[in-house]
Amino acid sequence: MKLVLLSLLFINTICFSQTIQSQKTFGTGFDETNYNSKVYDNHLYLFVTPETAGLSQDKTVAGFNFYDGWFVKMDINFNAIDQFVFGGNSGDSGIDFVKCDNGDFILLLSSSSDSSGNKSTASFGAIDFWVIRISNSGNIIWQKSIGGNLEELGNKILKISDNRYLISGTSTSLISGNKTVPTNGLFDIWSVFIDGQGNILSQSSYGGSSAEFFGDVCYIDNSNQIVYSVNSSSPPSGNKTTNLTGYKDAWIFTTDTLGNMLNQVSYSTGSNTEVYSFAISSNGSKILVSIDSDVNLGGDKTVPGFGDYDAWVVFLDLNLNELDQKVYGGSGSDGIQNFYNDGLNFILACTSTSPIGGNKTETNFGSGDAWIVCIDANGNILWQKTAGGSGNEKVRTAGKSGSDQYVIVCNSLSGISGNKTVPLYVSGSSDLWLFKLNSTLDVQTIQHEMDLIVAPNPFEDEVTFSWNKNQEKVVLEILDVQGKIMDKRIILNGSAVKWSSENLTSGVYFYQITTNSGSNIGRIVKR
């Protein structure tokens, strides 16, 4: 039993608030559906694949074909500083990017162009990885085509060190081009290590006899491990040793920095599961894997869901041993598009169709909204915010600016409605919706002279609040992370009260004890 003893003369009263600020529409007069975004050094960077090569709205540089990679640097208030376009005579999609130590960027595109436009490298197959290093001013330093005789679809570029980078995606090619490893099945995960000059250092294929499609990959620098999440329909075969129990399973595996496989595990409900993204805890001891599931309970899923689809998060250690499972969602469909580790907690960038229900505390505005959820390292919800309009929003968290401000980038089909206050450029087409989400703690100091014991904490069903001497009147309030009062008790001429958590889901709550001499607020956790 854990006892929490508070004996303070002054204590803070804390109120949580999340506010949307500095909204902006960004894009062209055409659709922007494929994009990536990151924050580096208090600047927002966007890598967008617009459906136009011309100048349009915020796009002030001409492209080369219908699809190009449009790379934009903004200040943190969403003012464009620089923008550049990379492409050739066919389709080129901006996929991912990473910043180098000297301020250069390495861009990853999927390309079907020949040498044309500002692409100077020939293709090996139908679609290749196209890797470009640019200076901070947008000048091309070098570029490489990486691929085989068929299709390579890029997914992620990671910085391992300033002279070692990992490029990963899906491949259907045989040994050909500059691909030197075979494919095990229909589609494999193909990972290529390059140096800072774009030279291939080593490469590996991962997969079984059927198809593997990419989810995510992360580098755990304190253990020199790389962890992959893959959607797999292969039985044990190739270098996959885990069983297939559903139509498609979530296959998670780790490698060393040379690409050698270390551990692997699969998760399935026996039905439809799809794995998306990863997060690594700040101390590098936990791996959080997000999986979409349409099954309430079953297979490897040991926690019940709430709706049609839920965001199912599995907590693993570095050896891929399971630590815990959590589910986030309401009565509709909810899925995590991306994770963000803010240094202490995790931001879940979800797309949600759910009204209030499950552990979702705000209703929807349209057919699908951005649902931003902050959890601690144990998966407890600290706060959440729904953002959207009357249409559909698909969210990706870009990063954090300052101590309490998150930069959010969504794809939006909504006009001014809900809590979206900026219009679309063209009704019926999609634009990027940029906004900042402030999560602040308003702190007010109140004099207080109680010795308070809260036990047990964490608790299962019941927690006891007791204090040092009989009080004439004590008001106990239980609040959720949004500051909403969930329960209120008044104790007259007493020194303790037991509080039962009936009908409340597991998670973080706050208590406030108020007497004639002041107030005391603290946190309790229901298992």
N, C-alpha and C positions, 0 to 999 in steps of 0.2 A: 504494500500500500504506500502510495506516494502522498506525503503531507506537504501542503503549501501554506507556510506561515508568513503573514504580512504584519509587520509592526512598524508603521511609518507615521511620522507627523504630517508629511505632505505626500500626496499621491496624485497621479494624473488621471483625469477623466478623458477617455479616448472615444472619438466618434469617427467612423469610417465614411469616406465619400469618394466616389469615382465620377469624374466629370469629363465630358467630351469637349475638347477645345480645338481651335485652329483647323477647321475643316476646309478641304480643298478638293475640287474635281481636277483630275489630271488625265490627259490622253489626247486622242484625236477625234475626228468625226466618225471614226469607224470603231470596230470592237477591239478592246484590249482584254483578252482573256488569259493569255500566257505571259507570266511575269515572275520576277523574283525581286526581292528587296532586302537590303541590309543597312545597318547603321554602323559607320566607322568614324571615329573622331568627331562626333557631334555633327555629322553630315549624313543625309539619307541618299542612298544610291538605289536606282531602279534599273532593272534589265528587262525590257519589255519587247514583245514581238507584236507590233501593231499590224493591222490588216490594211496597210497602205504604205506605198513607197514615197508618197508626196508629202508636201508641207501641209499640216492640218492642226488647228488649235494650238496645243503646246509643243507640237513637233515642228521645230524650226530648221531641221536639217533633212535634206532629201535622201531617200534610200535608193536601193538598186533594183528591188523587185517587190512582189506582193508581201513577202515575209522577210524581214531583216531583224538583226539584233540592235535595238535602240537603247543605248547606255546613257543614263542621266545622273548627274550629280546635283544635289539640292542642299541648301542650308536647312537647318532644323525647323525653319518656319515655312518650308515647302516652296521656297523661291528657287527656280532652276538657275544653276550657275554655269554648267557646261552640259552639252549633249553631243553624242557621236553615234554614227550608224555603221554597222559592219554587215556586209552581205555580198552576194554575187548574183548570177543570172537565174537562180532557182530559189528554193525555199531554204531559209536560214533562220533558226529559232534560238533566241537567247535563253540559256538554261541556268547558268550559275556563274559566280565570280568570287574571287578572293583577293584580299589586299596583301601585297608583299611588304617587307620591312622598309624598303626605300620609298614607298608610296606608289609604286607601280601596281597595276591590276592584272591578274590572269583571268581571262574570260573563257567560258566553255559554251560552245554552241553546237547544235546538231545541224549539219549542212548537207544539202544535196546539190550544191552549186559546183560548177567547174571553176577553173581559174578565171575570174572575171570580177567586176566591181572592185572592191579593195581586198578580195581574196586572191592570193597569189599562189596557192597550193592546189594541186590537182586532186580529184577525188579518187578513192580506191573502189568504192561501191556505190550503192544507191544512196545511202546516208552514212556520213562519217562523223566522228568527233572533230570539231574544228576548235583548236586552242590558240588563243591570241594573247600575247603580253603587250600591254599598252602602258605608256607613261601616264602620269597624273594629268597631263594636258591632252591625252587622247591619241598621241602618236603611236603607231604600231612599231614595236621593237622587234618582235618575231611572231611568226604564226606557223602552225603545224596542222596537217591532216593526220588523223589517227583512225585506222579502220581496216576492214577486210573487204571481201568481194560482195558482201550483201549489205545488211543494215546494222548500224550502231546508233543507238539512241542515248545521248548523254543525259546524265541525271545530277551529278554532284562533282564538285572539285573541293578538295580539302588541302589545307596547308599542314604538312607534317613538320617541316622546318623551312627556313628561307631558301633552301636549295633542294627541297624534296616535296613534291605535291602528288596527291592521289586523284586520278580522274576515274570515274566509275559510271557505268550505265548498263544497258542491255544489248547483247550482241547475238546475231544469227549467222555470222560469217564463219567459214572454215578458215584454216591457216592460209593466209593470203594477205596482200598488202603489207602492212607492218604489224599484223596480228600473227603471233608465233605460237599461240596456244589453241588447242582444238575446242570445239563446242561439244558439250556433253549431250544436249538434247535439242529441242526446238529453239529455245531462247535460253541464254545463260547470262549471268552477271559477269561483266568483263571489267577488271580493274587494272589500270595502267599507272605505274609510278614514273614521273618525269622529274628532271632537274629544273633549275631555274632558267635554263636556256631552251627548254622544251624537248630535250633528248630523252628517249625512253630508257629507263633504268631496268625495269622488270615489269612483268604482267602476269595475271592469273585469271582463270575462268572458274566460276562457281555455279554448280547446278547439277540436276539429275537428268533423267531420260526424257522428261517432258518440258514444261515451260516454267521459267523463273522470270518474274518482273520486279523491277526495283521498287523499294520502299524508301530507305534512307541509309546513310552511313555516317558514323561519327568517329573521331579520333579521341582516345582517352590518353592524354599526354603523360599523366603520372604513372601509367602502367605500360606505355608504349604498345597499346592494343588498339585495333580498329574493330568496330562492331557494326554489323550489317543487319538490316531488316529487309526481308525478301518475301514477296508473294509467290508461293511455290505450289505447283500442281504435280510435282514429281514424287514417285515412291522412292525408297532408298536405292540410290544408283549414282553414278558419277562420284562426286565427293560429298553428296548428301547422304547422311547415315540415319536420319530421323524418319519415322513413319509418316505416311500420308493418311489422315483420318477423315478429311473432308474433301469437298471439291477443290478447295484452295486453302492452304494453311499459311500461317505466319511462321516463316523460317528465320531464326535469329542465329547468327554465328559470329565468332570473333577470329581475328587473325593477328599475327605479329606485323611489324612494319615492313617485312619482306613479302607479305602475302600468304604466309603459311597458316593453314587453319589450325585453331586451338580448340575451341569448344563450339557445340551447336545444340540447339533445342528448337522444337516446333510447338506452336500453340494452335489449337483448333476447337471449334464448337461442334464439329461434325457437319456443319452447314456452311454458310458463306462468311468467311472472315477475310478482312483486308487490312494489311499492316501499312502504316504511313510513316510516322516520324519517331525520332529518338530525342531523349534529353539525358544528359549526364549530370549527376549531382556535382556541386561545386568542389567537394573533396575527392571526386572521382571514384567513390565507393559504390554508387548505385547507378543502374541503367534503367531508365523509364521508357517503355515501349508502348506506343499507342496503336490499338487495334480496333477496327470497326466490327461490330458484331450484331447480327440480327436474331440472336438466340438469347433468351432470358437467362437460362442457366443450363449448363451441360457441357460435355467434353472437358476441356481444360479450364473452362470458365467456371469459377467457383463462387462468384458473387452475382447476385441477381441483377438484372437490368430493369429499366423503367419503361421503355417504349419500343418502337419499331427497330431502330438502330441506336446503339449507345456507344459512347467513347469508353472503351475498355482499356485500362492502363495496367500493365504488368510491371512490377518492380523486381529487378534481378540484381544479383551481385556480379562481380567481374568474371566469375566462373560460370555465369548464367544459371545459378541456382535461384529459385524463386524466393522472394522475400515477402511479397504481398500482392494483392490485386485490388483495384478500385474501379468503380463505374461512375461515369458522369453523364447526365442527360435528363430528359423529361419524357413525356408521353409520345413524342413524335420521333424524328430522326435527328441524331446528334453525332457529329464526328469531328475528331481533332485533325486539322489540316497541318498544324505545325506546333512545335514546342519552342519555348525560349527560356533559357536559364538566366535569371537576372542577377546572379551572384549569390542569392540566398534562397529564393523561391523559384517556382516555375510558372510561366504564363502559358496557358493552353489556348491556342487560337482555334476555335471551333466554329463550325457552321451548324446552325440549329433551326429546326422547324417547330420546336416544342413550345407550348405555353408554359405557365408556371406549373411545376410538378416535378416529381423525383427530387433531385437536388438542384434544380433550376428555379431561381427565385424571381425572375423577371419574364414577362410575357413577350411574345414575338410581335414585330410590327408588320412583317410581310411573309412571303412564302419561304424565305430562308434568311436568317440574320447572322451577323457576326456575334458570337458569344465568347467573350474573353473571360477566362477563369484563372484565378491565381491560387495555386496550391503550395503547401509547404513540402518539405522533403519526404514526409510520410503520407502525402496525398490528401491531407485535410484542406478543404476549401477555405481560403482566407477572405476572398472577395470575388465578385463576378459582375460583369456588365454586358448587357445586350445592346447592340448598336445596329441600326438598319432603317430601311424605309419600307414602302409598300411592295417593292419588288423583291429581288433576290440579291443577297450579298454572299460572296465567298471570300474568306479572310485569310491573310497571312501576316503574322506579327513580324515587324521589321527589326525592332530592337528597343533599347532604352536610352533616353536622353535625360540626364540629371538623375537625382536620387529617387524621384517619384513620378516620372513621366515616361509613358510608353508610346512609341510611334507605331501606328497601326496602318496597314495598307490592305485595302479590300478591292475586289472586283465587284462592281455594283451595277444593277439594272434599275435602281430606284431613282425617281425624281425626288424633289423636296417632299418629305413625309417622314413619319416616325420621329427619330431624333437626328435625321439627316437633313441638314439645312442648306446644302449646295445642290444645284441641278445637274442633270446629265447634259452633255453637249448636244447630243442628238437623241431624241426620245426613241426608245426601242433598241439602241445600241448600248454596249457596256463601256464604262470608263473606270478608271481607278479612283477610289475614294480614299483620301489621305486624312487622317486626323490624329490628334494626340489625346491620350487618355491619362488623366491625372488620377493617381491613387494617393490620397493624402490622409494624414492623421491629424485631426484638429485637437490640440491638447490644451486643457485648461486645468490649472492647479487648484485643488480644494483642500482645506485643512481637514485632517482626519486623525482620530485617536483610538482606533480599534486594533486589537490583536485578532486577526482573522485566520482560521484554519479551514482549508478546503480539502476534503478527502472523500474517496480516492480521486485522483486526477492524473491520468485519464480514468474514466469510469465506464461502466457497462450500462446500467439502468438508473442508478441513484447516486447522488452526491450530497454530502452533508456540509453545511456552512455553520461554523461555530465561532464564538468570539469570547473575549476575556471576561466580560462581566455582563450581568443582566442589563438589557437596554429597554427603555420605555417603549420605543417604537422603532422597528427596522423594516425598511422596504427592500425586498429582493426582486430584481428584474433580470430576466434572462433575455439576451439579445442575439440575433444572428449576425453574420459578418457584414451585413448591410446596415446594421443599426436598428433593425426592426425588432420590437419587443415581442418575444414569443410567449412569455409567461410573467406574471407579477404576483408576488405574495407579500402580505403585510403581517409582521410578527409583533405582537404586543406583549411587553414584559417577559421577554424570552432571551435565551442565550444561544440558541441553535435552531436550525431548520433543515429538514431533509427535503431535497427536491428530486422529483421523479421526471425522467426524460421521455415520458409517454409520447408516442407518435412523432418523434423527431428522428431524423436520419443521422447516421454517423457523421462526425465533422467537428469543426471548431465553433464554439459559442463563447459569448462573453457574459459575465455577471456584473451587476452593479448593486452594491449594498449602500443604502442611504440611511443616515441617522440625523438627529438634530444637529450634530457637530460636523457633518460632512459626508463625503461619498468615497467609496472604494470600488475600483473596477479592475477586473482581471479576466484571464482566459481559462476556459475549461474545454476538455476534449472528450467527446463521446466516441467510444470505440465502435 
